[in-house]
Amino acid sequence: MDKSISLTDELKKHFGFDQFKGSQQEVIQSILDKKDTFVLMPTGGGKSLCYQLPALILEGTAIVVSPLIALMKNQVDAIRSISTNNGIAHFLNSSLSKTATNQVKEDVRSGTTKLLYVAPESLTKQENIDFLSEINISFYAIDEAHCISEWGHDFRPEYRRIRPIVQDIGSAPIIALTATATPKVQHDIQKNLGMSSANVFKSSFNRENLFYEIRSKNKAPEQIIKFINERKGKSGIIYCLSRKKVEELAETLQVNGIKALPYHAGMDSATRSGNQDKFLMEEVDVIVATIAFGMGIDKPDVRYVIHFDVPKSLEGYYQETGRAGRDGGEGHCLTFYSYKDIQKLEKFMQGKPVAEQEIGQQLLLDTVAFAESALCRRRVLLHYFGEHYDVENCCNCDNCKSPKEQIEGKEMILMALNAVKEVKQQFKSEHMVDILIGTKNAAIKSFKHESLNCYSKGEDVDSRLWKAVYRQCIISGFLLKDIENYGMLKMTSKGEEYIQHPYSFMVVKNHDYEAVVEDMSSNTGRNATGDPELFAMLKDLRKEEAKKKNLPPYILFQETSLSDMSIQYPTSLEELQNIVGVGQGKARKYGNPFIDLIKKYVIENEITRAQDMVVKSIANKSKNKVFIIQAIDRKMPLNDIAEAKGLELNDLIHELEAIVNSGTKINIDYYIEQELDEDTVEEIFEYFHDDSVTGELFEAYEELGDDFSEEEIRLVRLKFLSEVGN
């Protein structure tokens, strides 16, 4: 590759983005340098772009090995959407007719095709090996590479034959990509592919845009209906553990006027794939599914993932919640938690080999710890994956937005542990709670446990809190459940140590999750749109245009692009290319109807666009602009800046508004803090953040004019636009 070519320019040209995410640029450079490359990047982190962009830049065709036909089709559609040439990407698999297969081979031989997607099964066919041996291969990309490893959660034996086949076809650099790989799996992948010396890139597992929330499972269907109705028109996935529950919940949603369909492995394949397509094409808003649904879905604008049943493991939880907000926009991850569900899952494990039960028990324990923790959800989740997260408050999970009440639990922990010792470690937690609160049931009487020292010692504490205390003892390693003996509680050395040397231990009050928790995501401020009316019109147009082309709507423009259009009002193809996620190809291919709609909307509603305002106010005043920005950097009082330039303060504020609208960030906090009181600033700022529909001044004067001066409103609006908008 010509070193003078800027990767950022190539990114903008093909995909319409101004900057790379995470380690994408380093990964791409590694491929361009013809190095074997291993990429561990979480769902939604942008793995696909890591091989798509270098494939478009390099000579030859990149061979992408992918496990699912649905996944291949989605990716091929996505690449074709950024180009005027449909031959740029193809898939080669058993679903193609002979004519279609010949067309694919013709495009590849002619050099038109930059990405060729193949299933591992197709790769092993001799006719395909012979064909691929004739062409110029830029590199091999092994997607979902954990399928190679017997330790991976989706092991596919065909994947282990990739290396010898690659050697038969012809040597070229290999990039292996996966979202979930423990060190053991990573080592197995690299060893099997013969790429032990590959450049390794591991990205953070932190998905900042996802809001994590755990709620009580009290009247869950009613809560879900309310939750979805508050997000009308937005796409969501609901996961249930059983097929029966999938069918029941989908039906409940349908009779309540929600466009929902079921998806599980027990359905016939035509119905199942039909339901999936309707979800992708936005004919329905919600899919209710078992975990069979998801791996083949590359829908970027799923706005929420709901777990009706608590997941069996945090790995599963992370994978499934990761399907929300893949475009970087809003993503709400809501889980309904009841400890009874955990007990059900424990019962399902009985009868399995002890080793398997022990692993399952540990995975469930990690899930309970996550659900019941008062700590930041993000911190607990990342710690589980071996990543340190030292932010005090992530501001985007239920525990950080609404901290739970905690109480000192040292005495309760000691009482709970000593009671287990007193009954000689022969009983389950439910019976221990009955002893501590002084219950007089048949079991207590038959074992004569009313005569124990610990009997009724904890009668002042609610039974639900005692249950939570015992769970905390297990999570903290003071006690363990003896799987072979029906869950009897056993003391550990750590528990014995605690009795000898107790220390402060905070317990979260109300661990039972029986109270309905209020929806806390309403003010996350994610995926906000500038003009809601235009945004809705753009979404409708996208749906119409997609239907004409028989493509999922997000292939045309992602929701974040529509949102940016509703803020910037682009009225030419050139301006459209400045919208996030819109490159030259996409603008030319799909842009005209959107430009026509926006142009008409701007004229009919007499909208003064920010870019027009900038041209009018500062096009011939660049020297003034530079002086003003430098003076503000030096914290010069606004009155002095105005005087120096022969302006009234009102005219200077007008200049500042033009500067901020052009995208330049300025900080006038030093002046605002001196001239305005704190409550005034807070109230006006909150108005623009939470209540303003358009962000326009006339609207603000109407709402706030009785309480605040025009100058106060304009100054705080400047602060808001600079901090939040730029």
C-alpha positions in Angstrom: 0.0 0.0 0.0 1.2 3.5 -0.8 2.3 5.0 2.5 1.0 8.4 1.4 -2.6 7.1 1.6 -4.2 8.2 4.8 -6.2 5.4 6.5 -8.5 8.0 8.0 -9.3 9.4 4.5 -10.0 5.8 3.3 -12.3 5.3 6.2 -14.2 8.5 5.4 -14.3 7.7 1.7 -15.7 4.2 2.1 -17.6 4.2 5.4 -18.3 7.9 6.1 -16.6 7.8 9.6 -14.1 10.5 10.7 -12.2 8.3 13.1 -11.5 4.7 14.0 -12.8 3.0 17.1 -10.4 1.5 19.7 -7.6 -0.5 18.0 -9.1 -0.7 14.5 -6.5 1.4 12.9 -3.6 -0.6 14.4 -5.2 -3.9 13.3 -5.8 -2.6 9.8 -2.1 -1.4 9.6 -1.0 -4.9 10.7 -2.9 -6.5 7.8 -1.6 -3.9 5.3 1.9 -4.8 6.5 1.1 -8.4 5.6 1.4 -9.7 9.2 -0.7 -12.5 10.8 -3.1 -10.8 13.1 -5.3 -12.0 16.1 -8.1 -9.7 17.2 -10.1 -10.1 20.4 -12.8 -7.4 20.3 -16.2 -7.4 22.0 -19.5 -7.5 20.2 -20.2 -4.0 18.7 -16.5 -3.1 18.8 -16.2 -3.0 15.0 -14.5 -6.3 14.1 -15.9 -6.4 10.6 -14.4 -3.1 9.6 -10.9 -4.5 10.6 -10.9 -6.7 7.5 -13.4 -4.9 5.3 -11.4 -1.7 4.9 -8.0 -3.4 4.1 -9.8 -5.6 1.6 -11.0 -2.5 -0.2 -7.6 -1.0 -0.2 -5.4 -3.9 -1.1 -4.9 -5.6 -4.5 -6.7 -8.9 -4.9 -9.6 -10.6 -3.1 -9.9 -11.2 0.7 -11.3 -14.6 1.6 -13.6 -14.3 4.7 -14.4 -17.6 6.4 -17.8 -17.2 8.2 -19.9 -19.8 10.0 -23.4 -18.7 9.1 -25.2 -18.1 5.8 -27.4 -15.4 7.3 -24.3 -13.6 8.7 -22.6 -13.7 5.2 -25.6 -12.4 3.5 -25.9 -9.4 5.9 -22.3 -8.6 5.6 -22.3 -8.8 1.7 -25.4 -6.5 1.7 -23.6 -4.0 4.0 -20.5 -3.8 1.8 -22.6 -3.5 -1.4 -24.4 -0.6 0.2 -21.2 1.5 0.3 -20.4 0.9 -3.4 -22.1 1.5 -6.7 -20.8 -1.9 -7.8 -22.7 -5.0 -6.4 -19.8 -7.3 -7.5 -17.6 -5.8 -4.8 -18.7 -8.5 -2.4 -20.0 -12.0 -2.8 -20.6 -15.1 -0.8 -19.9 -18.6 -2.1 -21.9 -21.4 -0.4 -24.4 -24.2 -1.0 -27.4 -21.9 -1.2 -26.3 -20.5 -4.7 -27.6 -21.8 -8.0 -25.1 -22.9 -10.7 -25.7 -19.6 -12.6 -25.1 -17.5 -9.5 -22.0 -19.5 -8.6 -20.6 -18.9 -12.1 -21.3 -15.1 -11.8 -19.5 -15.0 -8.5 -16.4 -16.7 -10.0 -16.4 -14.4 -13.0 -16.5 -11.3 -10.7 -13.7 -12.7 -8.6 -11.5 -13.6 -11.6 -12.0 -10.2 -13.2 -10.8 -8.5 -9.9 -14.1 -6.8 -9.3 -14.7 -8.7 -6.0 -12.8 -7.4 -3.0 -14.4 -9.6 -0.4 -15.5 -13.2 -0.9 -17.3 -14.9 2.0 -17.2 -18.6 2.3 -18.4 -21.2 4.8 -15.7 -23.6 6.2 -17.7 -26.5 4.5 -17.5 -24.7 1.1 -13.8 -24.1 1.6 -13.1 -27.8 1.9 -14.7 -28.7 -1.6 -12.0 -29.5 -4.1 -13.6 -27.5 -6.9 -13.5 -24.4 -4.7 -9.9 -25.1 -3.7 -8.9 -25.3 -7.3 -10.8 -22.1 -8.2 -9.3 -20.1 -5.3 -5.8 -21.4 -6.2 -6.0 -19.4 -9.5 -6.8 -16.0 -7.9 -4.8 -13.2 -6.2 -5.7 -13.5 -2.5 -4.9 -10.4 -0.4 -5.4 -12.2 2.9 -7.7 -14.7 4.8 -10.0 -13.5 7.5 -11.3 -16.1 9.9 -14.5 -14.6 11.5 -15.9 -16.1 14.8 -12.5 -17.8 15.2 -13.5 -19.3 18.6 -15.3 -21.9 16.5 -11.8 -23.4 15.9 -11.2 -24.2 19.5 -12.7 -27.3 21.3 -12.7 -25.0 24.4 -14.8 -22.4 22.6 -18.6 -22.2 23.2 -19.5 -22.7 19.4 -17.0 -25.4 18.4 -17.2 -26.3 14.7 -14.9 -29.3 13.6 -14.7 -28.0 10.0 -12.9 -24.9 11.4 -10.0 -27.0 12.5 -9.2 -27.9 8.8 -8.8 -24.3 7.7 -5.0 -24.2 8.0 -4.2 -27.2 5.7 -6.7 -25.9 3.1 -5.1 -22.5 3.2 -1.7 -24.1 2.5 -3.3 -26.0 -0.5 -4.8 -22.8 -1.9 -1.8 -20.5 -1.4 -0.1 -18.6 1.4 -1.3 -15.2 2.4 -1.6 -13.3 5.8 -4.3 -14.5 8.2 -6.5 -12.4 10.5 -8.5 -14.3 13.1 -11.3 -12.4 14.9 -13.5 -13.3 17.9 -15.5 -11.6 20.5 -15.1 -14.2 23.2 -11.8 -15.9 23.9 -10.3 -16.9 27.2 -6.4 -17.3 27.1 -6.9 -21.0 26.6 -9.1 -20.5 23.6 -6.8 -17.9 22.1 -3.8 -20.2 22.4 -5.7 -23.0 20.7 -6.8 -20.8 17.8 -3.3 -19.5 17.2 -1.8 -22.9 17.4 -4.3 -24.5 15.1 -4.0 -21.7 12.5 -0.2 -21.8 12.7 0.0 -18.1 13.7 1.7 -18.3 17.1 3.8 -15.2 16.3 0.8 -13.1 15.1 0.3 -9.5 16.2 -2.3 -9.7 19.0 -4.8 -6.9 19.6 -7.1 -7.2 22.6 -9.8 -4.5 23.0 -11.6 -3.3 26.2 -14.8 -5.2 26.9 -16.3 -1.9 28.0 -19.4 -0.9 26.0 -19.9 2.6 27.3 -23.2 3.2 25.5 -25.0 0.2 27.1 -27.1 0.9 30.1 -27.2 -2.1 32.5 -30.2 -2.6 34.7 -31.5 -5.4 36.9 -35.2 -5.4 38.0 -37.4 -7.5 40.2 -39.4 -10.1 38.3 -42.6 -8.9 39.9 -45.2 -8.7 37.1 -42.5 -8.9 34.5 -44.8 -9.1 31.4 -46.6 -5.9 32.5 -43.3 -4.2 33.0 -42.1 -5.3 29.6 -45.2 -4.0 27.9 -44.8 -0.6 29.6 -41.1 -0.5 28.7 -41.7 -1.3 25.0 -44.6 1.2 24.7 -42.3 3.9 26.0 -39.9 3.0 23.0 -42.4 2.8 20.2 -40.8 2.0 16.8 -37.5 0.9 18.4 -36.1 -2.5 17.8 -35.6 -4.9 20.7 -34.8 -8.6 21.5 -36.2 -10.4 24.5 -34.5 -13.6 25.7 -36.3 -16.5 27.5 -34.8 -19.8 28.6 -37.6 -22.0 27.4 -39.4 -22.3 24.1 -42.8 -22.4 25.9 -42.1 -19.0 27.6 -41.0 -17.6 24.2 -44.4 -18.5 22.6 -46.4 -17.3 25.6 -44.6 -13.9 25.9 -44.7 -13.3 22.1 -48.5 -13.9 22.2 -48.9 -11.6 25.2 -47.1 -8.8 23.5 -49.1 -9.3 20.3 -52.5 -9.1 22.0 -51.3 -5.9 23.7 -50.7 -4.3 20.3 -46.9 -4.8 20.1 -45.4 -6.0 16.8 -43.6 -9.1 18.1 -42.7 -12.5 16.8 -41.2 -15.7 18.4 -37.9 -17.4 17.5 -36.6 -20.7 18.8 -35.0 -24.0 17.5 -38.3 -25.9 17.8 -40.0 -23.9 15.0 -39.7 -25.1 11.4 -36.8 -23.4 9.6 -39.0 -21.4 7.1 -41.1 -19.8 9.9 -38.0 -19.2 12.0 -36.0 -17.5 9.2 -39.1 -15.6 8.0 -39.5 -14.2 11.5 -35.9 -13.2 11.6 -36.2 -11.4 8.2 -39.3 -9.5 9.3 -37.3 -8.3 12.3 -34.4 -7.2 10.1 -36.7 -5.5 7.6 -38.4 -3.7 10.5 -41.8 -5.2 9.8 -41.8 -6.2 13.5 -40.2 -4.3 16.4 -39.5 -7.2 18.8 -38.2 -10.7 18.6 -38.9 -13.0 21.6 -36.3 -15.7 21.4 -34.2 -18.4 23.0 -30.4 -17.9 22.9 -30.6 -19.8 19.5 -31.2 -16.2 18.1 -28.4 -13.7 17.7 -25.1 -15.0 16.2 -26.3 -14.4 12.6 -27.7 -11.0 13.4 -25.7 -7.9 12.5 -28.5 -5.4 13.1 -26.8 -2.3 14.4 -29.8 -0.4 15.8 -31.2 -2.9 18.4 -32.1 -0.4 21.1 -32.8 -2.8 24.0 -32.1 -6.4 25.0 -34.4 -7.8 27.7 -33.6 -11.0 29.7 -37.0 -12.3 30.9 -35.1 -15.1 32.7 -31.7 -14.6 34.3 -28.9 -15.9 32.1 -27.0 -19.1 33.0 -23.7 -17.4 32.9 -22.1 -13.9 32.6 -20.5 -15.0 29.3 -24.0 -15.6 27.9 -25.2 -12.3 29.4 -22.3 -10.3 27.9 -22.8 -11.9 24.4 -26.6 -11.3 24.4 -26.6 -7.8 25.8 -23.8 -7.0 23.3 -26.4 -7.2 20.5 -27.8 -3.8 21.7 -26.5 -0.5 20.4 -23.9 -1.9 18.0 -23.9 1.5 16.2 -22.8 3.3 19.3 -26.2 4.7 20.0 -28.7 3.9 22.8 -28.7 0.4 24.2 -30.7 -0.6 27.2 -29.9 -4.0 28.8 -32.7 -4.9 31.2 -32.7 -8.2 33.1 -35.5 -9.5 35.3 -34.0 -11.3 38.3 -35.6 -13.6 40.9 -33.6 -15.9 43.1 -36.2 -18.6 42.5 -35.1 -18.7 38.8 -31.5 -19.5 40.1 -32.9 -22.3 42.2 -34.8 -23.7 39.2 -31.6 -23.7 37.1 -29.8 -25.5 40.0 -32.5 -28.2 39.9 -32.0 -28.7 36.2 -28.4 -29.5 36.8 -29.2 -32.3 39.2 -28.4 -35.7 37.7 -25.6 -34.3 35.6 -22.0 -35.4 36.3 -20.6 -33.7 39.4 -17.8 -31.9 37.5 -20.4 -30.4 35.2 -22.6 -29.4 38.1 -19.7 -27.7 39.8 -18.9 -25.6 36.7 -22.6 -24.8 36.3 -22.9 -23.9 40.0 -19.9 -21.5 39.8 -21.3 -19.8 36.6 -24.6 -19.3 38.4 -22.9 -17.9 41.5 -21.1 -15.3 39.3 -24.5 -14.4 37.8 -26.0 -14.0 41.3 -23.1 -11.9 42.4 -23.6 -9.6 39.4 -27.4 -9.3 40.0 -27.2 -8.7 43.7 -24.2 -6.4 43.8 -24.5 -2.8 44.9 -21.4 -2.0 42.9 -21.2 -0.4 39.5 -22.5 -3.1 37.1 -19.8 -2.2 34.5 -17.1 -2.6 37.1 -18.3 -6.1 38.1 -18.8 -7.2 34.5 -15.3 -6.0 33.4 -13.7 -7.5 36.4 -15.2 -10.9 35.5 -13.4 -10.7 32.1 -10.1 -9.8 33.8 -10.3 -6.1 33.0 -9.6 -3.3 35.6 -12.2 -0.5 35.6 -11.3 2.2 38.1 -14.0 4.8 37.3 -15.9 5.6 40.5 -19.3 6.1 38.8 -20.0 5.0 35.3 -23.3 7.0 35.2 -24.8 4.4 32.9 -26.1 1.6 35.1 -28.9 1.3 37.7 -26.5 1.0 40.6 -24.6 4.2 39.7 -27.7 6.2 38.8 -29.6 5.1 41.9 -27.3 3.6 44.5 -28.9 0.9 46.7 -29.1 1.4 50.5 -26.4 -0.6 52.3 -26.3 -1.5 56.0 -23.5 -2.8 58.2 -23.8 -6.6 58.1 -20.9 -7.8 60.2 -23.1 -9.1 63.1 -25.5 -10.8 60.7 -22.7 -12.5 58.8 -21.3 -13.8 62.1 -24.7 -15.0 63.3 -25.3 -16.8 59.9 -21.9 -18.5 60.0 -22.1 -19.6 63.6 -25.6 -21.1 63.0 -24.2 -23.2 60.2 -21.5 -24.5 62.6 -24.1 -25.2 65.3 -26.2 -27.5 63.0 -22.9 -29.3 62.0 -23.1 -28.1 58.4 -26.1 -30.5 57.6 -28.8 -28.1 56.3 -29.7 -25.8 53.4 -30.0 -22.0 53.6 -33.8 -22.0 53.6 -33.8 -24.1 56.8 -31.0 -21.9 58.3 -33.2 -18.8 57.8 -36.2 -20.6 59.5 -33.9 -21.3 62.5 -32.7 -17.7 62.8 -36.1 -16.0 62.6 -37.7 -18.5 65.0 -40.1 -20.3 62.6 -42.1 -23.1 64.3 -42.6 -25.5 61.3 -42.6 -29.3 61.1 -38.9 -29.5 60.1 -37.7 -27.3 63.0 -39.7 -29.4 65.5 -38.6 -32.8 64.1 -34.9 -31.9 64.4 -35.6 -30.2 67.8 -33.9 -27.0 66.4 -36.0 -24.7 68.6 -33.5 -25.7 71.4 -30.4 -24.4 69.6 -28.6 -21.3 70.9 -29.0 -19.6 67.5 -32.8 -20.3 67.3 -34.8 -17.0 66.9 -31.5 -14.9 67.5 -32.3 -13.1 64.2 -36.0 -12.6 64.6 -35.7 -8.8 64.3 -34.4 -9.2 60.7 -36.7 -9.9 57.8 -36.4 -13.4 56.3 -35.7 -12.0 52.8 -32.7 -10.1 54.1 -31.5 -13.3 55.9 -31.7 -15.2 52.6 -29.6 -12.4 51.0 -27.1 -12.6 53.8 -26.6 -16.3 53.1 -26.2 -15.6 49.4 -23.6 -13.0 50.2 -21.8 -15.5 52.4 -21.6 -18.0 49.5 -20.6 -15.3 46.9 -17.9 -14.1 49.3 -16.5 -17.6 49.8 -17.4 -17.9 53.5 -19.8 -20.8 52.7 -20.2 -23.2 49.9 -23.1 -25.4 48.7 -22.3 -29.1 48.7 -23.7 -30.2 45.3 -23.5 -33.9 46.1 -25.5 -33.4 49.3 -28.4 -31.4 47.9 -27.0 -28.0 48.6 -26.2 -28.3 52.3 -24.1 -25.3 53.5 -20.5 -26.0 54.4 -18.0 -23.8 56.1 -14.8 -22.8 54.2 -11.5 -21.9 55.7 -12.3 -18.3 54.7 -15.5 -18.4 56.7 -13.6 -19.8 59.7 -11.1 -17.0 59.3 -13.9 -14.4 59.3 -15.3 -15.8 62.6 -11.9 -15.5 64.2 -11.2 -12.0 62.7 -14.4 -10.3 61.7 -14.4 -7.0 59.7 -16.9 -4.5 58.4 -19.2 -6.1 55.7 -21.8 -4.0 53.9 -25.0 -5.8 52.9 -27.4 -4.4 50.4 -30.9 -3.9 51.9 -33.7 -5.4 49.9 -31.8 -8.1 48.1 -35.1 -9.8 47.3 -35.8 -7.7 44.2 -39.5 -7.7 44.9 -40.2 -4.0 44.5 -40.7 -2.8 41.0 -37.8 -0.6 40.1 -38.5 2.6 38.2 -37.1 2.9 34.7 -33.8 4.7 35.2 -32.6 5.1 31.6 -35.0 7.9 30.7 -32.3 10.6 31.0 -29.3 8.8 29.7 -29.2 11.3 26.8 -28.1 8.7 24.3 -29.1 8.8 20.6 -30.8 12.2 21.0 -32.1 13.6 17.7 -32.1 17.3 16.8 -35.5 17.5 15.0 -37.8 14.7 16.1 -40.4 15.3 13.3 -37.7 15.2 10.6 -36.1 12.1 12.3 -39.5 10.3 12.2 -40.0 11.2 8.5 -36.4 10.0 7.6 -37.1 6.7 9.3 -40.3 6.2 7.3 -38.5 7.1 4.1 -35.7 4.7 4.9 -38.2 1.9 5.4 -39.9 2.7 2.1 -36.6 2.8 0.2 -35.4 -0.4 1.8 -38.5 -2.2 0.9 -38.1 -1.2 -2.8 -34.5 -2.6 -2.7 -35.4 -5.6 -0.6 -32.8 -4.7 2.0 -32.9 -4.2 5.8 -33.3 -0.5 6.5 -30.1 -0.1 8.4 -28.1 -1.2 5.3 -29.1 2.1 3.7 -28.4 4.4 6.6 -27.9 3.6 10.3 -30.0 5.3 12.9 -27.1 7.4 14.1 -26.8 8.8 10.5 -30.5 9.7 10.4 -30.1 11.3 13.8 -27.2 13.4 12.5 -29.3 14.4 9.4 -32.0 15.6 11.7 -29.5 17.9 13.4 -27.5 19.1 10.3 -30.2 19.2 7.6 -27.9 18.3 4.6 -29.4 19.5 1.3 -26.8 18.3 -1.1 -24.9 15.0 -1.7 -21.7 16.8 -0.8 -23.2 17.9 2.6 -24.6 14.4 3.1 -21.0 13.0 3.1 -20.3 15.0 6.2 -23.0 13.0 8.1 -21.7 10.4 10.5 -21.5 6.9 8.8 -22.1 8.2 5.2 -19.3 7.8 2.7 -19.2 8.7 -1.0 -20.6 5.4 -2.2 -23.5 5.4 0.2 -24.4 9.1 -0.5 -24.5 8.5 -4.3 -26.3 5.2 -4.0 -29.1 6.1 -1.6 -28.8 9.8 -0.8 -31.0 11.6 -3.4 -34.5 10.8 -1.9 -33.2 11.8 1.6 -31.7 15.0 0.3 -35.0 15.8 -1.5 -37.0 15.2 1.7 -34.8 17.3 3.8 -34.7 20.2 1.2 -38.5 20.3 1.1 -38.7 20.1 4.9 -36.2 23.0 5.4 -38.1 25.2 2.9 -41.6 24.4 4.3 -40.6 25.0 7.9 -38.4 28.0 7.1 -35.5 26.5 8.9 -32.2 28.4 9.2 -29.6 25.7 9.2 -26.5 26.0 11.4 -24.1 25.9 8.3 -26.1 28.7 6.7 -25.9 30.8 9.9 -22.1 30.2 10.1 -21.6 31.4 6.6 -23.7 34.6 7.2 -22.1 35.5 10.5 -18.4 34.6 10.3 -17.4 33.8 6.7 -15.6 37.2 6.4 -14.6 37.6 10.0 -12.0 34.9 10.4 -9.6 37.3 12.2 -12.3 38.3 14.6 -13.1 34.6 15.2 -9.4 33.8 16.0 -9.1 36.8 18.3 -12.3 35.9 20.2 -11.3 32.2 20.7 -7.8 33.1 21.9 -9.2 35.8 24.3 -11.6 33.2 25.8 -8.7 30.7 26.1 -6.9 33.5 28.2 -10.2 33.9 30.2 -10.6 37.5 29.3 -14.0 39.0 30.4 -16.6 39.0 27.6 -17.3 42.7 28.1 -13.5 43.5 27.5 -13.5 41.2 24.4 -16.6 43.1 23.0 -15.0 46.5 23.8 -11.7 45.5 22.1 -13.6 44.6 18.9 -16.0 47.6 19.1 -19.0 45.3 19.7 -22.0 45.3 22.0 -22.1 42.3 24.4 -25.2 41.1 22.5 -23.3 41.2 19.2 -20.4 39.3 20.8 -22.7 36.6 22.0 -24.1 36.3 18.5 -20.5 35.8 17.2 -20.0 33.1 19.9 -23.2 31.3 18.8 -21.9 31.2 15.2 -18.5 29.9 16.4 -20.1 27.1 18.5 -22.6 26.3 15.7 -19.6 25.7 13.3 -18.4 22.9 15.6 -15.8 24.8 17.6 -15.8 24.1 21.4 -15.3 27.1 23.7 -15.3 27.3 27.5 -16.9 30.4 29.0 -17.4 28.8 32.5 -15.1 31.4 34.0 -17.4 34.2 32.9 -20.7 32.4 33.7 -19.5 31.5 37.2 -18.7 35.2 37.9 -21.9 36.7 36.4 -24.7 34.1 37.0 -25.7 32.3 40.1 -25.4 28.5 40.3 -29.2 27.7 40.4 -29.8 29.9 37.4 -27.2 28.0 35.4 -28.4 24.6 36.5 -32.1 25.3 35.7 -31.4 26.7 32.2 -28.9 23.9 31.4 -31.4 21.2 32.5 -34.0 22.8 30.3 -31.8 22.5 27.2 -30.6 19.0 28.2 -34.0 17.5 29.1 -36.9 19.6 27.9 -36.0 21.6 24.8 -37.4 20.0 21.6 -35.5 22.1 19.0 -32.7 23.8 21.0 -33.8 27.1 19.4 -33.7 30.4 21.3 -37.3 31.4 20.4 -38.6 28.2 22.1 -36.4 28.8 25.1 -37.6 32.4 25.5 -41.2 31.2 25.4 -40.5 28.6 28.1 -38.0 30.5 30.4 -38.5 34.2 29.5 -40.5 35.0 32.6 -37.8 33.7 35.0 -34.6 34.5 33.2 -33.1 37.3 31.0 -32.3 36.8 27.4 -28.6 37.2 28.1 -28.7 34.5 30.8 -30.5 32.0 28.5 -28.1 32.7 25.6 -24.9 32.3 27.8 -26.1 29.0 29.3 -27.2 27.8 25.9 -23.6 28.5 24.6 -22.3 26.4 27.5 -24.7 23.6 26.7 -24.0 23.5 23.0 -20.3 23.6 23.5 -20.2 20.8 26.2 -22.9 18.5 24.8 -23.1 19.3 21.1 -19.4 19.7 20.3 
